[in-house]
Amino acid sequence: MTITEALRGPDVRDPDEQRWTPRLWGVLAVLCAVLFLDGLDVSMVGVALPSIGAELGLGTTSLQWIVNGYVLGYGGLLLLGGRTADLLGRRRVFLAALGVFAVASLIGGLVDNGALLIATRFIKGVAAAFTAPTALSILTTTFREGPARNRALSVFSVFGASGYSSGLILGGLLTSMGWRWTFLTPVPLALAALAAGYFLIPRDRPSADGGHDLLGAATLVGGMLLAVYTVVAAPERGWLDPVTLASAAVAVALLAGFVATEKRVRHPLIRLGILRVGSIIRANLSIVALFGSFLSFQFMMTLYLQDVLGWSPLSMALGLLPAGLLVASASPFMGRLIDRYGTPPLIIGAMASLSAGYVWFIATAGNTPHYALSILPTMLLLGGGFAFGFSSIMAQATDGVADSEQGLASGLVHTSAQVGAALVLALVTALISADGGAGEGFAPFHPGVYLVAGVALLGLLANLVALLRRERARV
């Protein structure tokens, strides 16, 4: 079953609809709560970054690792997480990873050291890499294919978008009390979900055959971490510094080792042949453009509004909230739009909206962006782009893929989103940290905005070229 089919919603003509018992509702509530926590965590911590930096003495380079530590742990092990759930049992892996998430959140709220805080963020990302695909797998195996599963998937998606929007407001409120609350608040929520999941989620049997691709996972995560570190550290060390060149070479070697491993291992994380499908390649490039530019722009706006303009965390969260509200309100209707227009026009529209948002900001912001003139229109355009792009890209990434590889295609596009976001954010951090962030007002952030605009425009161009080729082929 593809995501496109899932997004269509319940088919009221199907007489064999699964009965929704209280236990089924309970299972869905647990899975939605965990997805909600993932979105909540990302946006809450983003709001708290300036306060964390001020108390722990962390600069822009270190602060980006609080974001990237999470997304790299998540993206690097996402495919392994789904495979582990198949081998060891979905319920067992889900509950164990959720417990690790809660403990890492607790430790993150108590530490007084930047390196330890970043380490807890990486561990939380690793935990999310196991809870996210396992939650989806539990949902699709608990709810029968058809109207029941469609309905459950629709509710599941809305909670993910709502978690991000809620995190902005909650993060602003909690950071006003102290940034540690943004780490501590998810703990009781995660423990409540853990307790409910223990009693509600049905037991399942591990797979009788298969294996782990531990070498592939190690080379992928190691290569990505080192690549991001190289990009972030290069402005300070120098791009031609021996340490920079050496770390870049090792990163390339590790990533090349990952590709070689995937070609030879019996149970690869990624069957490389799937990357020969044009629509899948475009979907993965599009999600990099979407996540990479959006996350990086929010990172810059968070630092600018709080550190430069002196906005309170709550004021900053409210200022960025319109984008999140658009995403949350539009998500339930995307299935109908995909059915009516298909994914290519919607993805092109999303990339165009993103690009227009960044171009508008560049054209109007100057060194002192005005909220009503520059920031608000940009956030509305970005929110619209994300709302139309996310579901459409996910649908395109799995449409036409055999049932046996649906998990692989879905995991691959989620991995691209996280890893791509980490790399774009690393490049943005390197640009805005160059020369010590010289300049007044918004000036130090201009190179970063130019970069995210370029990333969005490349995403738009890739999809336009593909559309033009299809039109020519029809003639």
C-alpha positions as CSV (number, residue, x, y, z in Angstrom):
1,M,0.0,0.0,0.0
2,T,1.4,3.4,-1.0
3,I,1.3,6.6,0.9
4,T,-0.9,8.0,-1.8
5,E,-3.5,5.4,-1.1
6,A,-3.2,6.0,2.6
7,L,-3.8,9.7,2.3
8,R,-7.1,9.2,0.4
9,G,-8.9,8.5,3.7
10,P,-11.5,5.9,4.5
11,D,-13.4,4.3,1.7
12,V,-17.0,4.4,2.9
13,R,-18.1,2.0,0.2
14,D,-16.0,-0.9,1.7
15,P,-18.3,-3.0,3.8
16,D,-15.5,-4.9,5.5
17,E,-14.3,-2.1,7.7
18,Q,-12.4,-3.0,10.8
19,R,-14.3,-2.3,14.1
20,W,-12.6,0.4,16.2
21,T,-12.5,-1.0,19.7
22,P,-11.3,1.0,22.7
23,R,-8.0,-0.9,22.6
24,L,-7.5,0.0,18.9
25,W,-8.0,3.7,19.8
26,G,-5.6,3.2,22.7
27,V,-2.9,1.8,20.4
28,L,-3.4,4.7,18.0
29,A,-3.2,7.2,20.8
30,V,0.2,5.8,22.0
31,L,1.7,5.8,18.5
32,C,0.4,9.4,17.8
33,A,1.7,10.5,21.2
34,V,5.2,9.4,20.3
35,L,5.1,11.0,16.8
36,F,3.8,14.2,18.5
37,L,6.8,14.0,20.9
38,D,9.2,13.9,18.0
39,G,7.8,17.0,16.4
40,L,7.4,18.7,19.8
41,D,11.1,18.0,20.7
42,V,12.5,19.4,17.5
43,S,10.6,22.7,17.7
44,M,10.9,23.2,21.4
45,V,14.7,22.9,21.5
46,G,15.0,25.2,18.5
47,V,13.2,27.9,20.4
48,A,15.6,27.4,23.4
49,L,18.9,27.5,21.5
50,P,19.8,31.2,22.3
51,S,19.1,30.6,26.0
52,I,21.1,27.4,26.0
53,G,24.0,29.2,24.4
54,A,23.9,32.1,26.9
55,E,23.9,29.8,29.9
56,L,26.4,27.2,28.7
57,G,28.6,29.6,26.8
58,L,28.0,27.9,23.4
59,G,28.6,29.7,20.1
60,T,26.7,29.3,16.8
61,T,28.9,26.4,15.8
62,S,28.2,24.5,18.9
63,L,24.5,25.3,19.0
64,Q,24.0,23.8,15.5
65,W,25.3,20.5,16.9
66,I,22.3,20.5,19.3
67,V,20.1,20.3,16.2
68,N,22.4,18.3,14.0
69,G,23.2,15.7,16.8
70,Y,19.6,14.8,16.8
71,V,18.9,14.7,13.1
72,L,22.1,12.8,12.3
73,G,21.4,10.1,14.9
74,Y,17.8,9.9,13.6
75,G,18.7,10.0,9.9
76,G,21.8,7.8,10.1
77,L,20.1,4.9,11.9
78,L,16.5,5.2,10.6
79,L,16.9,2.3,8.1
80,L,18.6,0.1,10.7
81,G,15.8,0.9,13.2
82,G,13.1,-0.4,10.9
83,R,15.1,-3.6,10.1
84,T,15.8,-4.2,13.8
85,A,12.1,-4.0,14.6
86,D,11.4,-6.8,12.0
87,L,14.2,-9.0,13.5
88,L,13.6,-8.5,17.2
89,G,9.9,-7.7,17.3
90,R,8.1,-4.4,16.9
91,R,6.7,-4.1,20.4
92,R,10.0,-4.9,22.1
93,V,12.0,-2.4,20.0
94,F,9.4,0.4,20.3
95,L,9.2,0.2,24.1
96,A,13.0,0.0,24.6
97,A,13.7,2.9,22.3
98,L,10.9,5.0,23.9
99,G,12.5,4.3,27.3
100,V,15.9,5.4,26.0
101,F,14.3,8.6,24.7
102,A,12.9,9.4,28.1
103,V,16.2,8.8,29.9
104,A,18.1,10.9,27.4
105,S,15.6,13.7,27.8
106,L,16.0,13.6,31.6
107,I,19.8,13.7,31.4
108,G,19.7,16.5,28.8
109,G,17.7,18.7,31.2
110,L,20.2,18.2,34.1
111,V,23.6,18.5,32.5
112,D,25.8,21.6,32.7
113,N,28.2,20.8,29.9
114,G,27.7,21.5,26.2
115,A,29.3,18.3,25.0
116,L,27.2,16.2,27.2
117,L,24.1,18.0,26.1
118,I,25.0,17.4,22.4
119,A,25.6,13.7,23.3
120,T,22.1,13.4,24.8
121,R,20.6,14.9,21.7
122,F,22.4,12.3,19.5
123,I,21.1,9.5,21.7
124,K,17.6,10.9,21.5
125,G,18.0,11.0,17.7
126,V,19.1,7.3,17.7
127,A,16.1,6.5,19.9
128,A,13.7,8.3,17.5
129,A,15.3,6.3,14.6
130,F,13.9,3.2,16.2
131,T,10.6,4.5,17.5
132,A,9.5,6.3,14.3
133,P,9.7,3.4,11.7
134,T,8.5,0.9,14.4
135,A,5.5,3.1,15.2
136,L,4.5,3.1,11.6
137,S,5.0,-0.6,11.3
138,I,2.9,-1.3,14.4
139,L,0.1,0.9,12.9
140,T,0.1,-0.8,9.5
141,T,0.1,-4.3,11.1
142,T,-2.5,-3.5,13.8
143,F,-5.0,-1.7,11.5
144,R,-6.4,-3.8,8.6
145,E,-5.5,-2.6,5.1
146,G,-8.4,-0.4,3.8
147,P,-10.6,2.1,5.5
148,A,-9.3,1.4,9.0
149,R,-5.7,1.8,8.1
150,N,-6.3,4.9,6.0
151,R,-8.2,6.5,8.8
152,A,-5.4,5.7,11.3
153,L,-2.7,7.0,9.0
154,S,-4.6,10.2,8.5
155,V,-4.8,10.8,12.3
156,F,-1.2,9.8,12.7
157,S,0.0,12.4,10.1
158,V,-2.0,15.2,11.7
159,F,-0.4,14.5,15.1
160,G,3.1,14.8,13.6
161,A,2.4,18.2,12.1
162,S,0.6,19.4,15.3
163,G,3.5,18.4,17.5
164,Y,5.8,20.8,15.6
165,S,3.3,23.7,15.8
166,S,2.6,23.0,19.5
167,G,6.3,22.8,20.2
168,L,6.9,26.4,19.1
169,I,4.4,27.8,21.6
170,L,5.2,25.4,24.4
171,G,8.9,26.0,23.8
172,G,8.4,29.7,24.1
173,L,6.5,29.3,27.4
174,L,8.9,26.8,28.9
175,T,12.1,28.7,27.8
176,S,10.8,31.7,29.6
177,M,10.9,29.6,32.8
178,G,14.3,28.1,31.9
179,W,15.5,26.2,28.9
180,R,15.9,23.0,30.9
181,W,12.1,22.6,30.9
182,T,12.2,22.0,27.2
183,F,14.2,18.8,27.9
184,L,12.4,17.8,31.0
185,T,8.8,18.2,29.8
186,P,8.9,15.3,27.3
187,V,10.0,12.9,30.1
188,P,6.6,12.3,31.8
189,L,4.8,12.3,28.4
190,A,7.2,9.6,27.1
191,L,6.9,7.6,30.3
192,A,3.1,7.7,30.1
193,A,3.2,6.5,26.5
194,L,5.6,3.8,27.6
195,A,3.3,2.5,30.3
196,A,0.3,2.6,28.0
197,G,2.2,1.0,25.2
198,Y,3.3,-1.9,27.5
199,F,-0.4,-2.8,28.1
200,L,-2.0,-1.9,24.8
201,I,0.4,-2.7,22.0
202,P,-0.1,-6.4,20.9
203,R,2.8,-8.8,21.1
204,D,4.4,-9.9,17.9
205,R,6.9,-12.5,16.9
206,P,10.4,-11.6,15.6
207,S,11.3,-12.5,12.0
208,A,12.6,-16.0,11.5
209,D,15.2,-15.0,9.0
210,G,17.3,-12.0,7.9
211,G,20.2,-10.1,9.4
212,H,21.6,-6.7,10.4
213,D,23.8,-4.5,8.2
214,L,25.8,-3.2,11.1
215,L,28.8,-2.3,9.0
216,G,26.6,-0.3,6.6
217,A,25.0,1.6,9.5
218,A,28.4,2.3,11.1
219,T,30.0,3.6,7.9
220,L,26.9,5.7,7.0
221,V,26.6,7.4,10.5
222,G,30.4,7.8,10.8
223,G,30.8,9.3,7.4
224,M,27.9,11.7,7.8
225,L,29.0,12.9,11.3
226,L,32.6,13.5,10.0
227,A,31.3,15.3,6.9
228,V,29.2,17.7,9.0
229,Y,32.1,18.2,11.4
230,T,34.4,19.0,8.6
231,V,32.1,21.6,7.1
232,V,31.4,23.2,10.5
233,A,35.1,23.3,11.6
234,A,36.6,24.4,8.3
235,P,35.9,28.1,8.5
236,E,37.9,28.3,11.8
237,R,40.7,25.9,10.8
238,G,40.9,26.8,7.2
239,W,39.6,24.8,4.2
240,L,43.1,23.8,3.2
241,D,44.3,23.0,6.8
242,P,45.7,19.4,7.0
243,V,43.1,18.4,9.7
244,T,40.3,19.7,7.5
245,L,41.6,17.8,4.4
246,A,42.2,14.7,6.4
247,S,38.7,14.6,8.0
248,A,37.2,15.2,4.6
249,A,39.1,12.4,3.1
250,V,38.1,10.0,5.9
251,A,34.5,11.1,5.5
252,V,34.6,10.3,1.8
253,A,36.2,7.0,2.5
254,L,33.6,6.0,5.0
255,L,30.7,6.9,2.7
256,A,32.5,5.0,-0.2
257,G,32.8,2.1,2.2
258,F,29.0,2.3,2.9
259,V,28.3,2.1,-0.9
260,A,30.7,-0.8,-1.2
261,T,29.1,-2.6,1.7
262,E,25.6,-2.2,0.3
263,K,26.7,-3.8,-2.9
264,R,28.1,-6.9,-1.1
265,V,26.2,-7.5,2.1
266,R,23.4,-10.0,2.1
267,H,20.8,-7.8,3.9
268,P,21.7,-4.2,2.9
269,L,20.2,-1.1,4.5
270,I,19.6,0.3,1.0
271,R,19.2,-1.8,-2.1
272,L,21.1,0.6,-4.4
273,G,19.1,-0.5,-7.5
274,I,16.1,1.4,-6.1
275,L,18.1,4.7,-6.8
276,R,17.8,4.0,-10.5
277,V,14.1,5.1,-10.4
278,G,13.9,8.7,-11.5
279,S,10.8,9.6,-9.4
280,I,12.5,8.2,-6.3
281,I,15.6,10.2,-6.9
282,R,13.6,13.4,-7.4
283,A,11.6,12.8,-4.3
284,N,14.8,12.4,-2.2
285,L,16.4,15.5,-3.7
286,S,13.1,17.4,-3.1
287,I,13.0,16.4,0.6
288,V,16.6,17.6,1.0
289,A,15.7,20.9,-0.4
290,L,12.5,21.2,1.7
291,F,13.9,20.1,5.1
292,G,17.4,21.5,4.6
293,S,16.3,25.0,3.7
294,F,13.3,25.2,6.1
295,L,15.2,23.9,9.2
296,S,18.3,26.2,8.4
297,F,16.2,29.3,7.9
298,Q,14.4,28.7,11.2
299,F,17.7,28.2,12.9
300,M,18.9,31.6,11.6
301,M,15.7,33.4,12.5
302,T,15.8,31.9,16.1
303,L,19.2,33.4,16.7
304,Y,18.5,36.7,15.0
305,L,15.2,37.4,16.7
306,Q,16.4,36.5,20.2
307,D,20.1,37.3,20.2
308,V,20.1,40.4,17.9
309,L,16.6,41.9,18.4
310,G,16.2,40.7,22.0
311,W,12.8,39.1,21.5
312,S,11.6,36.9,24.3
313,P,11.4,33.1,23.5
314,L,7.6,33.3,23.5
315,S,7.5,36.3,21.1
316,M,9.9,34.5,18.8
317,A,7.8,31.4,18.8
318,L,4.6,33.3,18.0
319,G,6.4,35.1,15.2
320,L,7.4,31.8,13.6
321,L,4.1,30.0,14.4
322,P,2.1,30.9,11.2
323,A,4.2,28.4,9.2
324,G,3.5,25.6,11.6
325,L,-0.2,26.4,11.7
326,L,-0.4,26.2,7.9
327,V,1.3,22.8,8.0
328,A,-1.0,21.5,10.6
329,S,-4.2,22.8,9.0
330,A,-3.4,21.8,5.5
331,S,-2.1,18.2,6.1
332,P,-5.6,16.5,6.4
333,F,-6.6,17.7,2.9
334,M,-3.4,16.7,1.0
335,G,-4.7,13.2,0.1
336,R,-7.5,14.7,-2.0
337,L,-5.2,17.1,-3.7
338,I,-2.8,14.3,-4.6
339,D,-5.6,12.2,-6.0
340,R,-6.8,15.0,-8.1
341,Y,-3.6,16.6,-9.4
342,G,-0.9,14.0,-8.8
343,T,2.4,14.6,-7.0
344,P,4.5,16.5,-9.6
345,P,2.4,19.7,-9.8
346,L,2.1,19.8,-6.0
347,I,5.8,19.3,-5.5
348,I,6.6,22.0,-8.1
349,G,4.2,24.4,-6.3
350,A,5.8,23.6,-3.0
351,M,9.3,24.3,-4.3
352,A,8.1,27.5,-5.9
353,S,6.5,28.6,-2.7
354,L,9.7,27.9,-0.7
355,S,11.8,29.7,-3.3
356,A,9.5,32.7,-3.4
357,G,9.6,32.9,0.4
358,Y,13.4,33.1,0.5
359,V,13.6,35.5,-2.5
360,W,11.0,37.8,-0.9
361,F,13.0,37.9,2.3
362,I,16.2,38.6,0.5
363,A,14.5,41.4,-1.5
364,T,12.9,43.1,1.5
365,A,14.9,42.3,4.6
366,G,18.1,44.3,4.3
367,N,20.0,44.5,7.6
368,T,16.8,45.2,9.7
369,P,14.0,42.9,8.6
370,H,10.5,44.2,9.4
371,Y,8.2,41.5,10.7
372,A,5.0,42.5,8.8
373,L,6.9,43.2,5.5
374,S,9.6,40.5,5.5
375,I,9.3,37.8,8.2
376,L,5.5,37.1,8.2
377,P,5.1,36.8,4.4
378,T,8.2,34.6,4.3
379,M,6.9,32.3,7.0
380,L,3.5,32.0,5.3
381,L,5.2,31.1,2.0
382,L,7.4,28.6,3.7
383,G,4.5,27.0,5.6
384,G,2.5,26.7,2.4
385,G,5.5,25.1,0.7
386,F,6.1,22.6,3.5
387,A,2.4,21.7,3.7
388,F,2.1,21.0,0.0
389,G,5.5,19.5,-0.3
390,F,5.9,17.0,2.6
391,S,2.9,14.7,1.8
392,S,3.4,15.0,-1.9
393,I,7.1,14.1,-1.7
394,M,6.4,11.1,0.6
395,A,3.8,9.9,-1.8
396,Q,6.1,10.2,-4.8
397,A,8.9,8.4,-3.0
398,T,6.8,5.3,-2.6
399,D,4.4,5.3,-5.6
400,G,5.1,2.4,-8.0
401,V,7.4,0.6,-5.5
402,A,6.7,-3.0,-4.8
403,D,5.1,-3.9,-1.5
404,S,8.2,-5.7,-0.4
405,E,10.2,-2.5,-0.7
406,Q,7.7,0.0,0.6
407,G,9.6,0.1,3.9
408,L,12.9,0.7,2.2
409,A,11.5,3.5,0.0
410,S,9.8,5.2,2.9
411,G,12.9,4.9,5.2
412,L,15.1,6.2,2.4
413,V,13.2,9.4,1.9
414,H,13.0,10.0,5.7
415,T,16.8,9.4,5.9
416,S,17.4,11.9,3.1
417,A,15.3,14.5,4.9
418,Q,17.3,14.2,8.2
419,V,20.8,13.8,6.7
420,G,20.2,16.5,4.0
421,A,18.9,18.9,6.7
422,A,22.1,18.3,8.7
423,L,24.4,19.0,5.8
424,V,22.6,22.2,4.7
425,L,22.5,23.4,8.3
426,A,26.3,22.7,8.6
427,L,27.0,24.7,5.5
428,V,24.8,27.6,6.7
429,T,26.5,27.6,10.1
430,A,29.9,27.7,8.4
431,L,28.8,30.7,6.3
432,I,27.3,32.7,9.1
433,S,30.2,31.9,11.5
434,A,32.9,33.0,9.0
435,D,34.9,36.1,10.1
436,G,33.2,35.8,13.5
437,G,29.8,36.8,12.1
438,A,31.1,40.3,11.2
439,G,28.4,42.9,10.5
440,E,25.5,44.6,12.1
441,G,21.9,43.5,12.4
442,F,21.0,40.7,10.0
443,A,24.1,41.2,7.8
444,P,26.0,38.1,9.2
445,F,23.0,35.9,8.3
446,H,22.8,37.0,4.6
447,P,25.1,34.3,3.2
448,G,23.0,31.6,4.9
449,V,19.8,33.0,3.5
450,Y,21.4,33.0,0.0
451,L,22.4,29.4,0.5
452,V,18.9,28.2,1.5
453,A,17.4,30.1,-1.3
454,G,19.8,28.4,-3.7
455,V,18.9,25.0,-2.3
456,A,15.2,25.6,-2.7
457,L,15.7,26.9,-6.3
458,L,17.7,23.8,-7.2
459,G,14.8,21.6,-5.9
460,L,12.4,23.6,-8.0
461,L,14.7,23.3,-11.1
462,A,15.1,19.5,-10.8
463,N,11.3,19.0,-10.7
464,L,10.7,21.5,-13.6
465,V,13.2,19.8,-15.8
466,A,11.6,16.4,-15.1
467,L,8.1,17.8,-15.9
468,L,9.3,19.3,-19.2
469,R,10.9,16.0,-20.2
470,R,7.7,14.2,-19.6
471,E,5.7,16.7,-21.6
472,R,8.1,16.4,-24.5
473,A,7.9,12.6,-24.4
474,R,4.1,12.8,-24.8
475,V,4.3,15.0,-27.9
